[in-house]
Amino acid sequence: MKIYGNLISPFVRMTMVTAREVGLGAKVEHIAEGVNPTEVNARLAGLTPIGKIPVLETDHGHGIYDSRVIMEYLCHVAGNSTLIPDDGVKRFRVLTLQALGQGLSDSAVAYRYEIAARPKGLQWTDWMRRTETRISAALDDLENNWMDTLADVSAGSIAVAVSLGYLDFRLGDLGWRNGRPKLAAWHEAFSKRDSMVKTALVPA
Ligand SMILES: N[C@@H](CCC(=O)N[C@@H](CS)C(=O)NCC(=O)O)C(=O)O
């Protein structure tokens, strides 16, 4: 199977970390593929009409997206039931933590597009301020309410760890660690996992 997309995309990196965590690192071929929000990527068009990365191409040639579904697919193929637990209470805590981590990346990527891609005269400052408060609220929630669930390696903790790495890479000025010592310490420890080290972003 193949996963298309650049590791700078937090969503792509989440799937590549997951592949390694479930023991499929050697079975997944990573194909670096960039996307531009204003252009169609013809190489991805046959796999996804949405045109976002990541996309997984199965050995049967089917496209699977988005990152949440790819993460679940990788767990399914590997027969792994720890990253997305079966047990009801744990399962929905983990899935909600995953949604929180991915929501953080959604906001951070959109904010980055606003700064780096949108023509200066069209930037929407009220939206940017609202997005900053959304990111801040997500980080506070992680610090105050999720440390117990983050203690387990799961689809949720992967999504959060990768999103925090993306904030470091693209939005370092936000200073996400300030006032969030538990989250900062957790991220430092999680980032030492082999799956994170092998997919780490190298500053340009
Ligand atoms: N919900 C999607 C989001 C994926 C996404 O936003 N990917 C970005 C790169 S980080 C993208 O492909 N952007 C191109 C575009 O918006 O056209 C997922 O979880 O996979």
The ligand as an SDF file (V2000), in Angstrom:
LIG
                    3D

 20 19  0  0  0  0  0  0  0  0999 V2000
   -9.5500   16.1630    7.1540 N   0  0  0  0  0  0  0  0  0  0  0  0
   -8.3750   15.9340    6.3510 C   0  0  0  0  0  0  0  0  0  0  0  0
   -7.5350   17.2080    6.2920 C   0  0  0  0  0  0  0  0  0  0  0  0
   -6.3650   17.0490    5.3600 C   0  0  0  0  0  0  0  0  0  0  0  0
   -5.7600   18.4000    4.9870 C   0  0  0  0  0  0  0  0  0  0  0  0
   -6.2830   19.4630    5.3430 O   0  0  0  0  0  0  0  0  0  0  0  0
   -4.6390   18.3510    4.2820 N   0  0  0  0  0  0  0  0  0  0  0  0
   -4.0400   19.5710    3.7870 C   0  0  0  0  0  0  0  0  0  0  0  0
   -2.5340   19.5450    3.9700 C   0  0  0  0  0  0  0  0  0  0  0  0
   -2.1030   19.6840    5.6800 S   0  0  0  0  0  0  0  0  0  0  0  0
   -4.3150   19.6690    2.3030 C   0  0  0  0  0  0  0  0  0  0  0  0
   -4.3100   18.6760    1.6110 O   0  0  0  0  0  0  0  0  0  0  0  0
   -4.5480   20.8920    1.8030 N   0  0  0  0  0  0  0  0  0  0  0  0
   -4.7520   21.1360    0.4190 C   0  0  0  0  0  0  0  0  0  0  0  0
   -6.0010   21.8690    0.1290 C   0  0  0  0  0  0  0  0  0  0  0  0
   -6.6350   22.3910    1.0830 O   0  0  0  0  0  0  0  0  0  0  0  0
   -6.3550   21.9290   -1.0290 O   0  0  0  0  0  0  0  0  0  0  0  0
   -7.5660   14.7780    6.9520 C   0  0  0  0  0  0  0  0  0  0  0  0
   -7.7090   14.5360    8.1510 O   0  0  0  0  0  0  0  0  0  0  0  0
   -6.8450   14.0860    6.2240 O   0  0  0  0  0  0  0  0  0  0  0  0
  1  2  1  0
  2  3  1  0
  2 18  1  0
  3  4  1  0
  4  5  1  0
  5  6  2  0
  5  7  1  0
  7  8  1  0
  8  9  1  0
  8 11  1  0
  9 10  1  0
 11 12  2  0
 11 13  1  0
 13 14  1  0
 14 15  1  0
 15 16  2  0
 15 17  1  0
 18 19  2  0
 18 20  1  0
M  END
$$$$
